[in-house]
């Protein structure tokens, strides 16, 4: 009875520990550790109470492992599933998040704990046997190792988006797979006639099933993140399409007003001193300094950003052959340069030395290969992860600017790279000669 009690305590402790590892990215409620201890005690009491009720009803002394008759086997399945459900409720009591998200993480934790237990059983079978303190120590060590491995592979730096129906589908899939694995495991483990070969095969089968559950959950989660990124990127592109039309109208209006004011200024020259007229002309020059690249869209965005650079004392140097980008959709081109220049201006304006507040934009074609180079100084060393700079700013769509640029670049078969060293941030984009043809074909190679 002592061995069964210790095994049950160890099982609940391992399962809740694995669930806490998987839930590291979730928001904890106040008095978290007191809640966790309370949940652990309540679950243990409920488990032992069910074991007692089973003994009083059947006169069968419950044993945690080993062969058993069909009544005890059925009770074991019920007990383990109930204990798992109670741990989910315990996690909901400790964490402030959607119950579906918590259930998803708990299913991954259950697969991890079950995998660790089966590995421990396999090791112990060939070494110390499956009874006593040595076995429990091996099981605890395997659970700790499995949790650490799961953390580094599936949890660290990642979070599950709570996107309603998608999460629910994943939870249902997880539960179906796990319950099938546990149910099949009970049928074989409780069979007293099985031999050594059967034990080894069944244990390996359980390990493989749990590993596959974890891989599937991770892949589904990764696909959901990619889908969310794509959705957010498309929303940004749609908004920037509207912004482009507004900027285009604003630039045209500014040019019209500039020419009207110049015409009016010519009529007002009589009675004004040369110094006064020079000040007015200098003020107007800011609005009349339209950039001409040979591409109307590029002219709009560069003119718009040049005004912002003027306001923030940033030098903007352009050497652009805009005709080389004629193959790009207007809104794609606006979004690409709009995001790139917004990031460059945001970085440059933080540089205290005004002589280093400069941005260089270069667009050229060499041998049919089109290159875009945007360079600026920065005050703080940017962190680059997976080829893109990481931002610590918050917001539902913040951080998707670079992703949308990479998405647009790939649509035309191009390649985007960023480098940051020596105080300079460089963005380089290369499009192959076939870029225009790829776009017409819908982005296909």
Residue pairs with C-beta under 8 A, 6 or more apart in sequence:
1 61
3 64
3 131
3 132
4 51
4 62
4 63
4 64
5 48
6 136
7 64
7 65
7 136
8 44
8 47
8 48
8 51
8 64
9 44
10 136
10 139
10 140
11 64
11 83
11 113
11 117
12 40
12 43
12 44
12 47
12 83
12 87
13 40
14 113
14 116
14 117
14 139
14 140
14 143
15 83
15 84
15 87
15 109
15 110
15 113
16 36
16 39
16 40
16 43
16 87
16 90
16 91
17 143
17 144
17 147
18 109
18 110
18 112
18 113
18 116
18 143
18 146
18 147
18 150
19 87
19 91
19 105
19 106
19 109
20 36
20 91
21 109
21 112
21 147
21 150
21 151
21 155
22 105
22 106
22 108
22 109
22 112
22 150
22 154
22 155
23 91
23 95
23 102
23 105
23 109
24 151
24 155
25 155
25 158
25 159
25 160
26 95
26 96
26 97
26 101
26 102
26 105
27 95
27 96
27 97
28 94
28 95
28 96
29 35
29 93
29 94
29 95
29 96
32 94
35 93
35 94
36 90
36 94
38 93
39 87
39 89
39 90
39 91
39 93
39 94
40 90
42 86
42 90
43 83
43 86
43 87
43 90
46 82
46 83
46 86
47 79
47 82
47 83
47 86
50 79
50 82
51 62
51 79
54 60
54 62
54 72
54 75
54 79
55 61
55 62
58 71
58 72
58 75
60 69
60 71
60 72
62 72
62 75
62 76
63 72
65 130
65 189
67 189
67 190
67 191
67 192
68 76
68 190
69 190
70 190
72 190
73 186
73 187
73 190
76 186
76 190
77 182
77 183
77 186
80 182
81 179
81 182
84 106
84 110
87 106
88 99
88 102
88 103
88 106
91 102
91 105
91 106
92 99
92 102
95 102
97 162
98 162
98 167
100 162
100 164
100 167
100 168
100 171
101 160
101 162
101 167
103 171
103 174
103 175
104 160
104 167
104 170
104 171
104 174
104 217
105 160
107 171
107 174
107 175
107 178
107 213
107 217
108 150
108 154
108 174
108 213
108 214
108 217
110 178
111 174
111 178
111 210
111 213
111 214
111 217
112 143
112 146
112 147
112 150
112 210
112 214
113 143
113 146
114 178
114 181
114 182
114 206
114 210
115 146
115 206
115 207
115 210
115 211
115 214
116 139
116 142
116 143
116 145
116 146
116 147
117 139
117 142
117 143
118 203
118 206
118 207
118 210
119 142
119 146
119 207
120 135
120 138
120 139
120 141
120 142
120 143
121 130
121 139
121 203
122 200
122 203
122 204
122 207
123 138
123 142
124 130
124 134
124 135
124 138
124 139
125 199
125 200
125 203
127 134
127 138
128 134
128 135
128 138
129 135
150 214
153 218
154 214
154 217
154 218
154 221
158 221
158 225
160 167
160 221
160 224
161 167
161 224
161 225
161 228
163 224
163 228
166 224
170 217
170 220
170 221
170 224
173 216
173 220
174 213
174 217
177 209
177 213
177 216
178 213
181 206
181 209
181 210
181 213
185 202
185 206
188 194
188 198
188 202
189 202
191 198
194 202
229 400
229 403
230 407
232 396
232 397
232 400
232 403
233 400
233 403
233 404
233 407
235 397
236 335
236 397
236 400
236 401
236 404
237 331
237 332
237 335
237 404
237 408
240 331
240 334
240 335
240 338
240 339
241 331
241 334
241 335
243 334
243 338
244 297
244 300
244 301
244 330
244 331
244 334
244 335
244 338
247 300
247 301
247 304
247 334
248 297
248 300
250 304
251 290
251 299
251 300
251 303
251 304
254 287
255 288
255 290
257 287
258 284
258 287
258 288
261 284
262 284
262 288
265 277
265 280
265 281
265 284
269 277
286 307
286 310
287 307
289 303
289 306
290 299
290 303
291 298
291 299
291 302
291 303
291 306
291 318
291 320
292 299
293 299
293 302
293 318
293 320
293 321
293 322
293 323
293 363
294 321
294 322
294 323
295 320
295 322
295 323
295 325
295 326
295 333
297 322
297 330
297 333
297 334
298 320
298 322
298 325
298 333
298 337
298 363
299 322
300 334
301 333
301 334
301 337
301 338
301 341
302 316
302 318
302 320
302 337
302 341
302 361
305 316
305 338
305 341
305 342
305 345
306 316
308 314
308 345
309 315
309 316
309 345
309 359
312 345
312 348
312 349
312 357
313 354
313 357
314 345
314 348
314 349
314 357
314 358
314 359
315 357
315 358
315 359
316 358
316 359
316 361
317 358
317 359
317 360
317 361
318 361
318 362
319 360
319 361
319 362
319 363
319 364
320 361
320 362
320 363
321 363
321 364
321 365
322 363
324 363
324 364
324 365
324 370
325 333
325 363
325 370
326 436
327 412
327 435
327 436
327 439
328 336
328 412
328 439
329 439
332 408
332 411
332 412
335 404
335 405
335 408
336 372
336 405
336 408
336 409
336 429
337 361
339 401
339 402
339 404
339 405
340 374
340 405
340 427
341 359
341 361
341 374
342 401
343 401
343 402
344 359
344 374
344 376
344 425
344 427
345 359
345 376
347 376
347 377
347 378
347 379
347 382
347 425
348 357
348 358
348 359
348 376
348 377
348 378
349 357
350 378
350 379
350 380
351 357
351 377
351 378
351 379
352 379
356 377
356 423
357 377
358 376
358 377
359 374
359 375
359 376
360 373
360 374
360 375
360 376
361 373
361 374
362 371
362 372
362 373
362 374
363 370
363 371
363 372
363 373
364 370
364 371
365 371
368 432
368 433
369 430
369 431
369 432
369 433
370 430
370 431
370 435
371 428
371 429
371 430
371 431
372 427
372 428
372 429
372 430
372 431
373 426
373 427
373 428
374 426
374 427
375 424
375 425
375 426
375 427
376 424
376 425
377 423
377 424
377 425
378 420
378 423
378 424
378 425
381 420
382 389
382 390
382 420
382 425
383 389
383 390
384 390
384 418
384 420
387 417
387 418
388 402
388 403
388 406
388 418
389 402
389 418
389 420
389 425
390 399
391 398
391 399
393 399
402 418
405 416
405 429
406 416
409 415
409 416
409 429
409 431
410 443
411 438
411 439
411 443
412 431
412 435
412 436
412 438
412 439
412 443
413 431
413 432
413 434
413 435
413 438
413 443
413 445
414 429
414 430
414 431
414 432
414 435
415 429
415 430
416 427
416 428
416 429
417 427
417 428
417 429
418 425
418 426
418 427
418 428
419 425
419 426
419 428
420 426
438 444
438 445
